[in-house]
């Protein structure tokens, strides 16, 4: 559990940082983005990233074979949740803003990179502790 809490705090910190940067960019560049949509999207990605990381972490605790299954499940959850959010946006807005679409894709990529980076750092530390000799050298 001491691995999960720092990730959740990092995820919340990243979300706040992105949110403040976005609000600054909206005012500075006079972008055509609705601030309530920005807040909803950032909260969605923060919660989704924490959920997906927790699922992957549960798989990591159960072993390497289970980790792959849990990672694919987490990937499917992320993909389906993103589709559901896009559907929600399409149903609640009459005209689609190209700026928001680019913003959504940028957030999607940023949060995936953040999650993958944190997962690989956790995997590297586990693999360094559990080094097994390679049978090909025998």
N, C-alpha and C positions, 0 to 999 in steps of 0.2 A: 504493500500500500504506500510505502514511502517513495516508490517510483511514480505512482499515479498522481499524487497530490502536486508535486512540482510541475508535472506536465499540464494539469488543469490550471494552475496559476500562470504558467507561461502562455497558455492558450487565451486566458482572460486578458492578460497583459498585452498580447499581440492584438487581440480584438480591440482593446481600448486605443492602442497605438494607431491601428489602421483607421479606426473611427475618427480620432482627432485629426489624422492626416487627411482623411476624406473631407471632413467639414472645412478644414483650411483650404483644400483644393477647390471645393465647391465655391467658396467665397472669393478666393484669389483669381481663379480662371473663369468665374461666372458660368459654371457648368449647369446644364439643365437636368439636375438630379433632385428628386424629392427627398428631403432629409429623413422623413419617416420610413421611406423605402430603404434608405441606406442603413438605418438603425435596425430594421427588421432583418435585413440580409446579413449584417454583421452578427447579430444575435443568433440567427439560424446557423451560420457557419461555425460559430464558437461552440454551440451546443452539439452540433453534428460532429465536429472534430473531437470533442471530449468523448462522445459516445463511441465513435469509431476507434479511437485510441484505447478506450477501456476494453472494447471487444477484442482488439488485437492483443492487448496485455493479458487478458484471460487465456487466450490461445497460447501465448508465450509461456505462461506458467504451467500449462498442461503438457508441454513437450513440443518438439519440432514438427512432428506430423500433424498434431492438432493446430499448431500455429498457422500452417498453410491454409487449412480449412477455415479457421477463424478470420484470417486475413482476406480470403476471398469473400466470406460473408460480410465483412466490414466494407469491402469494396462495393459489393452489391447494394448494401444499405446506403452508402454515400451516393451512388449513382441514382438509385430509385428516389432517394430523398431530394436530390437535386432536380430530378424530373418533376416531382410533385410540387416543389417550390416554383419552378418555371410555370407549371400549369396554374398554380394559385395566382401568380403574377398575371398570367394571360387572362384569367377569368375576372380579376379585380380591376384591371386597367383597360380602358377602351382603346387607347392608342399606345403602342409600344415605343419606348424610347431606346434608340440605338446606344445612347450613352449608358443607360442602365444595363443593357445587355453586355457591353464591354466591361462594365464595372463588375457584374456578376461573374463573368468568366475570369477576370483578374483575381477576384477573391477566391474563386474555386481553385485556381492554380496556386495562389499564395498559401492557402490553408493545406492543400495537398503536399506542397513542398515542405511546409513546417512539420506536418505529421510524419512524412517519410524520413526527414532528417532526424527527428526525435526517435522514431522507431529504430532506425539503423544504428544510432548511437547506443541504444539499449541493447540491440542485438550484438554489437561488437563487444560490449563489456561482458555479456553472457558467453559468447564464444571464446573469449580470451580465458575465462575461468574454466571452461569445460573442454579444453583442448584434448582431443583423443588422438592417439597415434594413427597415422595412416597405414593401412594394411599393405599398401603397394610397396613399402620400403622393406618389408620382411622377406 
